[in-house]
């Protein structure tokens, strides 16, 4: 179930972003990217509609997903 990011409190949204960043361990190349910049990138992607907040009622978890992958039913959906 997609949850509009702007319906989350600032604290809850920050927690979702932090959890995603720490879990994904995304490689940003040779130069280390500060945590706050990763947060800003994810927020920009949320605002642009490229990434969505998804709640899974089965395991009561919340995460971020690529919107196109989710709509296509891709492996990361």
C-alpha positions as a Markdown table, in Angstrom:
| # | Residue | x | y | z |
|---|---|---|---|---|
| 1 | Unk | 0.0 | 0.0 | 0.0 |
| 2 | Unk | 1.5 | 3.4 | -1.1 |
| 3 | Unk | 1.4 | 6.0 | 1.6 |
| 4 | Unk | 1.8 | 9.7 | 0.6 |
| 5 | Unk | 5.0 | 10.8 | 2.1 |
| 6 | Unk | 3.5 | 14.2 | 3.2 |
| 7 | Unk | 1.0 | 12.3 | 5.4 |
| 8 | Unk | 3.9 | 11.1 | 7.6 |
| 9 | Unk | 5.2 | 13.3 | 10.5 |
| 10 | Unk | 8.6 | 14.8 | 9.9 |
| 11 | Unk | 10.0 | 12.5 | 12.5 |
| 12 | Unk | 8.5 | 9.4 | 11.0 |
| 13 | Unk | 9.6 | 10.3 | 7.5 |
| 14 | Unk | 13.1 | 11.0 | 8.7 |
| 15 | Unk | 13.1 | 7.5 | 10.3 |
| 16 | Unk | 12.0 | 5.9 | 7.1 |
| 17 | Unk | 14.7 | 7.7 | 5.1 |
| 18 | Unk | 17.4 | 6.8 | 7.7 |
| 19 | Unk | 16.3 | 3.2 | 7.8 |
| 20 | Unk | 16.4 | 2.9 | 4.0 |
| 21 | Unk | 19.8 | 4.6 | 3.8 |
| 22 | Unk | 21.3 | 2.3 | 6.4 |
| 23 | Unk | 19.7 | -0.9 | 5.1 |
| 24 | Unk | 20.5 | -0.3 | 1.4 |
| 25 | Unk | 24.2 | 0.7 | 1.9 |
| 26 | Unk | 24.1 | 2.3 | -1.5 |
| 27 | Unk | 27.4 | 2.7 | -3.2 |
| 28 | Unk | 27.9 | 6.3 | -4.3 |
| 29 | Unk | 31.2 | 5.7 | -6.1 |
| 30 | Unk | 34.7 | 6.7 | -5.0 |
| 31 | Unk | 33.6 | 9.7 | -3.0 |
| 32 | Unk | 31.7 | 9.2 | 0.3 |
| 33 | Unk | 28.4 | 11.0 | 0.4 |
| 34 | Unk | 27.4 | 12.4 | 3.7 |
| 35 | Unk | 24.2 | 11.0 | 5.3 |
| 36 | Unk | 22.3 | 14.3 | 5.1 |
| 37 | Unk | 23.0 | 14.5 | 1.3 |
| 38 | Unk | 21.6 | 11.0 | 0.9 |
| 39 | Unk | 18.5 | 12.1 | 2.8 |
| 40 | Unk | 18.2 | 15.2 | 0.5 |
| 41 | Unk | 18.4 | 13.0 | -2.6 |
| 42 | Unk | 15.7 | 10.7 | -1.4 |
| 43 | Unk | 13.5 | 13.6 | -0.4 |
| 44 | Unk | 13.9 | 15.1 | -3.9 |
| 45 | Unk | 13.0 | 11.7 | -5.4 |
| 46 | Unk | 9.9 | 11.5 | -3.2 |
| 47 | Unk | 8.8 | 15.0 | -4.2 |
| 48 | Unk | 9.4 | 14.2 | -7.8 |
| 49 | Unk | 7.3 | 11.0 | -7.5 |
| 50 | Unk | 10.2 | 8.7 | -8.5 |
| 51 | Unk | 10.2 | 7.0 | -5.1 |
| 52 | Unk | 7.2 | 6.2 | -2.9 |
| 53 | Unk | 6.6 | 5.1 | 0.7 |
| 54 | Unk | 5.2 | 1.6 | 0.9 |
| 55 | Unk | 3.6 | 0.0 | 3.9 |
| 56 | Unk | 3.4 | -3.8 | 3.9 |
| 57 | Unk | 0.5 | -4.8 | 6.2 |
| 58 | Unk | 1.6 | -8.5 | 6.2 |
| 59 | Unk | 4.8 | -7.8 | 8.1 |
| 60 | Unk | 3.9 | -4.4 | 9.4 |
| 61 | Unk | 6.9 | -2.8 | 7.7 |
| 62 | Unk | 7.4 | 0.5 | 5.8 |
| 63 | Unk | 10.1 | 1.2 | 3.2 |
| 64 | Unk | 10.9 | 3.2 | 0.1 |
| 65 | Unk | 10.4 | 1.8 | -3.4 |
| 66 | Unk | 11.1 | 2.9 | -7.0 |
| 67 | Unk | 7.6 | 3.9 | -8.3 |
| 68 | Unk | 8.2 | 2.5 | -11.8 |
| 69 | Unk | 9.4 | -0.9 | -10.5 |
| 70 | Unk | 6.5 | -1.0 | -8.1 |
| 71 | Unk | 3.9 | -0.3 | -10.8 |
| 72 | Unk | 5.6 | -2.8 | -13.2 |
| 73 | Unk | 5.7 | -5.4 | -10.5 |
| 74 | Unk | 9.4 | -5.7 | -10.9 |
| 75 | Unk | 11.7 | -7.7 | -8.6 |
| 76 | Unk | 12.1 | -4.8 | -6.2 |
| 77 | Unk | 8.4 | -4.2 | -6.0 |
